[in-house]
Amino acid sequence: MKILKNYLIIVCAAAFTACGTQPTTNQSEIETPVSVVELKPSAISKLINTTGSAQATYGTDISNEMSGLYQLMNNPRTGKPFKLGDQVTKGQIIIRLDDEEYVTGIAIASKKLNLEISEAEQTKQKQLYEKGGVTLSEMRNTEVSVMNARNSVATAELNLEKMNIRAPFDGVIVNLPHHTVNAKVNQGQVMVGIMAYSKMFMEVNLPESSINYIKENQPVYITHYTLPQDTLKGIISEISPAISTETRTFKGKITIDNPELKLRPGMFVKADIVVDRAEETIIIPKEVVMSSRNRKYVFIVERNTAYSRNIVTGLEDEDNIQVIEGLSENEYLVTRGYETLRDNSRVKVLN
């Protein structure tokens, strides 16, 4: 009887110990921290990228046709002598060459006086001819004299004008070789270089695969690494139909608007050619798109639960991609923490 009593005590103690080790409740499912963004319609462009050097639309180095003493003119905008980087207007005198002996030899004053005398004689001969006082031949001879006198004055003025170095168009001084004031410079030396680059162009080589996408007048976005916040606008202005057999590329020309002169001639720039565009569509970051067995999917969040959603994509740029099917406006897309998610995962939204 004592043995039976001890047995029952051991069994009860074991049962009590076993019951005490069982959990009273199940552990809650782990919540994965994620960040989300609410989907709103936006726009996206399909871009073809290329690079090249931006060039000034107009540019020239002006040499002197005559020798003379060097005189650098003052810039009316600053009141100081012209210098590199100064803007000039068409016809503005930048440099003047002085040569008193040459000017004296042209004798423009006497040529102008001779023209006045010839014109007065012509008027007199016309009046006499109308009255029958001179013959037609005599009257026509005075016309010849006037024409010769006018040509002489015009030639003298052209020769004097060669002493002035003028801007041939609106632009910026990009080259100004140093010469000592009042020092004689010989004929044929470069006096000044001017460029106009409020409008610029760049020649590019485009891949053969893009020939059916790129057309004239398509918009282009121009950027330079020193101007990351300034995107300039351009257009495709010319396209060659010929493909290079060596590089498998074709040539194109881009015209660039540069009204504030932020882009400088010779800068190496990136050009993004807009070949297609979609408005009011769902756009998501490329990096959140997952792939598995020929399907693309993302995760959306509803009531702290993440669901995988198959999507069909369309246009894409460097960072984003268009979703044609699978997502709707105002849904919440997981943008961080998606890497470890599974369908129906519990999540904790951080933002």
MARVEXNU-417897 format. One record per residue (C-alpha): x, y, z; residue in one letter. Coordinates in steps of 0.05 Angstrom, whole numbers, padded with zeros to 5 digits. Example, Ala and Ser with C-alpha at 12.3 -4.5 7.8 and 13.67 -1.06 7.14 Angstrom:
[r [00246; -00090; 00156]; "a"]
[r [00273; -00021; 00143]; "s"]
This chain:
[r [00000; 00000; 00000]; "m"]
[r [00058; 00047; 00016]; "k"]
[r [00090; 00031; -00051]; "i"]
[r [00026; 00048; -00089]; "l"]
[r [00020; 00114; -00051]; "k"]
[r [00091; 00134; -00070]; "n"]
[r [00078; 00116; -00143]; "y"]
[r [00017; 00161; -00146]; "l"]
[r [00056; 00219; -00116]; "i"]
[r [00111; 00211; -00169]; "i"]
[r [00060; 00208; -00227]; "v"]
[r [00024; 00270; -00202]; "c"]
[r [00088; 00309; -00194]; "a"]
[r [00110; 00291; -00264]; "a"]
[r [00043; 00311; -00293]; "a"]
[r [00045; 00377; -00255]; "f"]
[r [00116; 00391; -00281]; "t"]
[r [00096; 00376; -00353]; "a"]
[r [00035; 00421; -00350]; "c"]
[r [00078; 00478; -00322]; "g"]
[r [00125; 00477; -00382]; "t"]
[r [00071; 00488; -00435]; "q"]
[r [00063; 00561; -00461]; "p"]
[r [-00002; 00593; -00445]; "t"]
[r [-00005; 00633; -00511]; "t"]
[r [00028; 00629; -00582]; "n"]
[r [00083; 00679; -00600]; "q"]
[r [00058; 00735; -00646]; "s"]
[r [00083; 00736; -00719]; "e"]
[r [00144; 00780; -00731]; "i"]
[r [00129; 00846; -00767]; "e"]
[r [00179; 00868; -00820]; "t"]
[r [00193; 00943; -00820]; "p"]
[r [00180; 00975; -00888]; "v"]
[r [00173; 01042; -00921]; "s"]
[r [00116; 01056; -00969]; "v"]
[r [00094; 01110; -01018]; "v"]
[r [00024; 01126; -01042]; "e"]
[r [00017; 01117; -01117]; "l"]
[r [-00003; 01179; -01156]; "k"]
[r [-00007; 01190; -01232]; "p"]
[r [00055; 01221; -01262]; "s"]
[r [00092; 01227; -01329]; "a"]
[r [00151; 01188; -01356]; "i"]
[r [00193; 01193; -01419]; "s"]
[r [00230; 01140; -01457]; "k"]
[r [00300; 01166; -01468]; "l"]
[r [00358; 01149; -01512]; "i"]
[r [00424; 01174; -01483]; "n"]
[r [00484; 01200; -01519]; "t"]
[r [00543; 01247; -01506]; "t"]
[r [00582; 01299; -01545]; "g"]
[r [00615; 01367; -01543]; "s"]
[r [00572; 01429; -01547]; "a"]
[r [00596; 01479; -01599]; "q"]
[r [00580; 01552; -01611]; "a"]
[r [00533; 01566; -01669]; "t"]
[r [00578; 01622; -01695]; "y"]
[r [00652; 01632; -01683]; "g"]
[r [00709; 01668; -01718]; "t"]
[r [00779; 01696; -01709]; "d"]
[r [00786; 01765; -01741]; "i"]
[r [00853; 01785; -01771]; "s"]
[r [00874; 01856; -01790]; "n"]
[r [00876; 01873; -01864]; "e"]
[r [00920; 01934; -01851]; "m"]
[r [00980; 01949; -01808]; "s"]
[r [00978; 02005; -01757]; "g"]
[r [00986; 02027; -01685]; "l"]
[r [00945; 01983; -01637]; "y"]
[r [00888; 02016; -01599]; "q"]
[r [00842; 01973; -01556]; "l"]
[r [00774; 02006; -01548]; "m"]
[r [00735; 02014; -01484]; "n"]
[r [00674; 01971; -01472]; "n"]
[r [00614; 02019; -01463]; "p"]
[r [00583; 01971; -01413]; "r"]
[r [00642; 01974; -01365]; "t"]
[r [00679; 02037; -01385]; "g"]
[r [00743; 01996; -01388]; "k"]
[r [00783; 01965; -01445]; "p"]
[r [00752; 01903; -01476]; "f"]
[r [00774; 01837; -01445]; "k"]
[r [00763; 01763; -01450]; "l"]
[r [00691; 01744; -01434]; "g"]
[r [00661; 01812; -01452]; "d"]
[r [00597; 01811; -01493]; "q"]
[r [00597; 01851; -01557]; "v"]
[r [00544; 01872; -01607]; "t"]
[r [00545; 01868; -01682]; "k"]
[r [00584; 01926; -01713]; "g"]
[r [00617; 01947; -01648]; "q"]
[r [00690; 01971; -01656]; "i"]
[r [00735; 01929; -01611]; "i"]
[r [00804; 01950; -01638]; "i"]
[r [00826; 02009; -01680]; "r"]
[r [00892; 02014; -01718]; "l"]
[r [00921; 02084; -01728]; "d"]
[r [00965; 02103; -01788]; "d"]
[r [00965; 02178; -01803]; "e"]
[r [01007; 02169; -01866]; "e"]
[r [00959; 02118; -01894]; "y"]
[r [00898; 02161; -01877]; "v"]
[r [00930; 02222; -01910]; "t"]
[r [00945; 02182; -01972]; "g"]
[r [00872; 02162; -01979]; "i"]
[r [00853; 02236; -01982]; "a"]
[r [00780; 02222; -01969]; "i"]
[r [00765; 02296; -01957]; "a"]
[r [00788; 02316; -02026]; "s"]
[r [00750; 02257; -02057]; "k"]
[r [00686; 02280; -02023]; "k"]
[r [00697; 02351; -02047]; "l"]
[r [00708; 02325; -02118]; "n"]
[r [00642; 02288; -02113]; "l"]
[r [00605; 02351; -02093]; "e"]
[r [00635; 02389; -02152]; "i"]
[r [00617; 02333; -02200]; "s"]
[r [00545; 02330; -02175]; "e"]
[r [00538; 02406; -02182]; "a"]
[r [00565; 02403; -02253]; "e"]
[r [00517; 02347; -02269]; "q"]
[r [00458; 02388; -02245]; "t"]
[r [00481; 02447; -02287]; "k"]
[r [00489; 02405; -02349]; "q"]
[r [00420; 02375; -02342]; "k"]
[r [00389; 02444; -02339]; "q"]
[r [00428; 02466; -02400]; "l"]
[r [00409; 02402; -02438]; "y"]
[r [00335; 02415; -02424]; "e"]
[r [00344; 02484; -02455]; "k"]
[r [00385; 02458; -02514]; "g"]
[r [00449; 02490; -02489]; "g"]
[r [00491; 02425; -02489]; "v"]
[r [00488; 02359; -02526]; "t"]
[r [00465; 02293; -02496]; "l"]
[r [00537; 02268; -02499]; "s"]
[r [00562; 02327; -02458]; "e"]
[r [00508; 02317; -02407]; "m"]
[r [00522; 02242; -02401]; "r"]
[r [00596; 02256; -02391]; "n"]
[r [00579; 02292; -02326]; "t"]
[r [00541; 02230; -02303]; "e"]
[r [00604; 02189; -02314]; "v"]
[r [00644; 02239; -02274]; "s"]
[r [00594; 02234; -02216]; "v"]
[r [00596; 02158; -02217]; "m"]
[r [00672; 02157; -02216]; "n"]
[r [00673; 02207; -02158]; "a"]
[r [00624; 02165; -02118]; "r"]
[r [00664; 02102; -02129]; "n"]
[r [00727; 02138; -02107]; "s"]
[r [00694; 02160; -02042]; "v"]
[r [00666; 02091; -02029]; "a"]
[r [00734; 02059; -02040]; "t"]
[r [00767; 02108; -01993]; "a"]
[r [00715; 02095; -01939]; "e"]
[r [00725; 02020; -01947]; "l"]
[r [00800; 02028; -01939]; "n"]
[r [00791; 02071; -01877]; "l"]
[r [00742; 02020; -01848]; "e"]
[r [00797; 01967; -01853]; "k"]
[r [00831; 02004; -01796]; "m"]
[r [00773; 01984; -01750]; "n"]
[r [00763; 01913; -01722]; "i"]
[r [00688; 01905; -01712]; "r"]
[r [00646; 01849; -01683]; "a"]
[r [00613; 01813; -01742]; "p"]
[r [00555; 01788; -01698]; "f"]
[r [00530; 01791; -01627]; "d"]
[r [00575; 01747; -01584]; "g"]
[r [00628; 01740; -01531]; "v"]
[r [00703; 01753; -01536]; "i"]
[r [00738; 01685; -01528]; "v"]
[r [00806; 01704; -01556]; "n"]
[r [00843; 01770; -01548]; "l"]
[r [00918; 01766; -01562]; "p"]
[r [00958; 01816; -01523]; "h"]
[r [00988; 01876; -01560]; "h"]
[r [01020; 01937; -01529]; "t"]
[r [00979; 02000; -01539]; "v"]
[r [01009; 02045; -01594]; "n"]
[r [01055; 01989; -01617]; "a"]
[r [01053; 01974; -01691]; "k"]
[r [01021; 01909; -01711]; "v"]
[r [01033; 01880; -01780]; "n"]
[r [00979; 01859; -01828]; "q"]
[r [00949; 01789; -01822]; "g"]
[r [00952; 01778; -01747]; "q"]
[r [00894; 01751; -01706]; "v"]
[r [00865; 01810; -01668]; "m"]
[r [00804; 01780; -01633]; "v"]
[r [00763; 01716; -01630]; "g"]
[r [00687; 01719; -01621]; "i"]
[r [00635; 01665; -01609]; "m"]
[r [00559; 01667; -01606]; "a"]
[r [00532; 01611; -01562]; "y"]
[r [00463; 01631; -01538]; "s"]
[r [00445; 01578; -01590]; "k"]
[r [00491; 01518; -01592]; "m"]
[r [00496; 01452; -01629]; "f"]
[r [00527; 01384; -01618]; "m"]
[r [00541; 01328; -01667]; "e"]
[r [00528; 01258; -01641]; "v"]
[r [00534; 01186; -01663]; "n"]
[r [00472; 01146; -01648]; "l"]
[r [00465; 01069; -01646]; "p"]
[r [00435; 01035; -01706]; "e"]
[r [00383; 01002; -01661]; "s"]
[r [00352; 01070; -01647]; "s"]
[r [00343; 01093; -01719]; "i"]
[r [00268; 01078; -01720]; "n"]
[r [00257; 01117; -01655]; "y"]
[r [00295; 01181; -01667]; "i"]
[r [00262; 01235; -01711]; "k"]
[r [00273; 01308; -01726]; "e"]
[r [00245; 01359; -01676]; "n"]
[r [00243; 01309; -01618]; "q"]
[r [00259; 01344; -01551]; "p"]
[r [00326; 01333; -01518]; "v"]
[r [00349; 01346; -01447]; "y"]
[r [00421; 01372; -01441]; "i"]
[r [00461; 01366; -01376]; "t"]
[r [00533; 01378; -01355]; "h"]
[r [00566; 01350; -01293]; "y"]
[r [00585; 01421; -01269]; "t"]
[r [00512; 01443; -01276]; "l"]
[r [00473; 01385; -01246]; "p"]
[r [00412; 01428; -01229]; "q"]
[r [00409; 01463; -01296]; "d"]
[r [00377; 01422; -01351]; "t"]
[r [00377; 01457; -01418]; "l"]
[r [00329; 01444; -01475]; "k"]
[r [00346; 01423; -01546]; "g"]
[r [00317; 01389; -01606]; "i"]
[r [00340; 01339; -01659]; "i"]
[r [00352; 01385; -01718]; "s"]
[r [00385; 01338; -01768]; "e"]
[r [00391; 01262; -01778]; "i"]
[r [00434; 01224; -01828]; "s"]
[r [00400; 01164; -01861]; "p"]
[r [00467; 01129; -01871]; "a"]
[r [00494; 01077; -01823]; "i"]
[r [00570; 01072; -01812]; "s"]
[r [00594; 01002; -01830]; "t"]
[r [00651; 01010; -01781]; "e"]
[r [00615; 01035; -01718]; "t"]
[r [00543; 01014; -01734]; "r"]
[r [00520; 01084; -01716]; "t"]
[r [00488; 01142; -01753]; "f"]
[r [00501; 01217; -01746]; "k"]
[r [00454; 01267; -01716]; "g"]
[r [00455; 01341; -01698]; "k"]
[r [00424; 01372; -01636]; "i"]
[r [00408; 01446; -01630]; "t"]
[r [00412; 01472; -01558]; "i"]
[r [00379; 01534; -01527]; "d"]
[r [00430; 01568; -01481]; "n"]
[r [00399; 01637; -01467]; "p"]
[r [00437; 01649; -01402]; "e"]
[r [00503; 01625; -01431]; "l"]
[r [00511; 01573; -01376]; "k"]
[r [00537; 01522; -01425]; "l"]
[r [00605; 01540; -01453]; "r"]
[r [00633; 01522; -01521]; "p"]
[r [00671; 01456; -01519]; "g"]
[r [00637; 01429; -01457]; "m"]
[r [00625; 01353; -01458]; "f"]
[r [00551; 01343; -01444]; "v"]
[r [00500; 01288; -01438]; "k"]
[r [00439; 01288; -01483]; "a"]
[r [00375; 01251; -01466]; "d"]
[r [00331; 01245; -01528]; "i"]
[r [00257; 01238; -01513]; "v"]
[r [00231; 01186; -01562]; "v"]
[r [00165; 01171; -01526]; "d"]
[r [00125; 01198; -01468]; "r"]
[r [00066; 01177; -01425]; "a"]
[r [00024; 01225; -01383]; "e"]
[r [-00019; 01211; -01322]; "e"]
[r [00006; 01140; -01311]; "t"]
[r [00032; 01100; -01252]; "i"]
[r [00107; 01108; -01245]; "i"]
[r [00149; 01068; -01194]; "i"]
[r [00224; 01062; -01180]; "p"]
[r [00259; 01008; -01220]; "k"]
[r [00294; 00981; -01159]; "e"]
[r [00230; 00956; -01125]; "v"]
[r [00210; 00911; -01183]; "v"]
[r [00224; 00837; -01168]; "m"]
[r [00229; 00782; -01221]; "s"]
[r [00215; 00708; -01216]; "s"]
[r [00199; 00657; -01270]; "r"]
[r [00185; 00707; -01325]; "n"]
[r [00140; 00750; -01282]; "r"]
[r [00150; 00818; -01251]; "k"]
[r [00120; 00836; -01184]; "y"]
[r [00121; 00886; -01128]; "v"]
[r [00093; 00890; -01057]; "f"]
[r [00035; 00933; -01036]; "i"]
[r [00011; 00943; -00964]; "v"]
[r [-00061; 00937; -00939]; "e"]
[r [-00076; 00938; -00864]; "r"]
[r [-00005; 00922; -00844]; "n"]
[r [-00001; 00863; -00890]; "t"]
[r [00043; 00860; -00952]; "a"]
[r [00016; 00828; -01015]; "y"]
[r [00055; 00811; -01078]; "s"]
[r [00025; 00840; -01141]; "r"]
[r [00042; 00819; -01212]; "n"]
[r [00053; 00878; -01258]; "i"]
[r [00062; 00894; -01333]; "v"]
[r [00112; 00949; -01347]; "t"]
[r [00120; 00999; -01404]; "g"]
[r [00165; 01059; -01414]; "l"]
[r [00226; 01068; -01370]; "e"]
[r [00281; 01118; -01357]; "d"]
[r [00344; 01114; -01316]; "e"]
[r [00309; 01109; -01249]; "d"]
[r [00235; 01095; -01260]; "n"]
[r [00188; 01050; -01298]; "i"]
[r [00116; 01055; -01321]; "q"]
[r [00065; 01004; -01295]; "v"]
[r [00013; 00990; -01348]; "i"]
[r [-00025; 00936; -01309]; "e"]
[r [-00026; 00912; -01237]; "g"]
[r [-00026; 00976; -01195]; "l"]
[r [-00076; 01030; -01182]; "s"]
[r [-00076; 01101; -01157]; "e"]
[r [-00075; 01111; -01081]; "n"]
[r [-00047; 01042; -01066]; "e"]
[r [00014; 01038; -01021]; "y"]
[r [00077; 01011; -01053]; "l"]
[r [00133; 00982; -01011]; "v"]
[r [00197; 01020; -01028]; "t"]
[r [00243; 00996; -00971]; "r"]
[r [00246; 00929; -00936]; "g"]
[r [00215; 00891; -00995]; "y"]
[r [00275; 00845; -01005]; "e"]
[r [00255; 00795; -00951]; "t"]
[r [00179; 00799; -00959]; "l"]
[r [00133; 00743; -00979]; "r"]
[r [00060; 00745; -00998]; "d"]
[r [00016; 00759; -00937]; "n"]
[r [00076; 00781; -00894]; "s"]
[r [00060; 00822; -00833]; "r"]
[r [00094; 00890; -00837]; "v"]
[r [00105; 00952; -00795]; "k"]
[r [00102; 01016; -00836]; "v"]
[r [00157; 01064; -00813]; "l"]
[r [00137; 01126; -00852]; "n"]
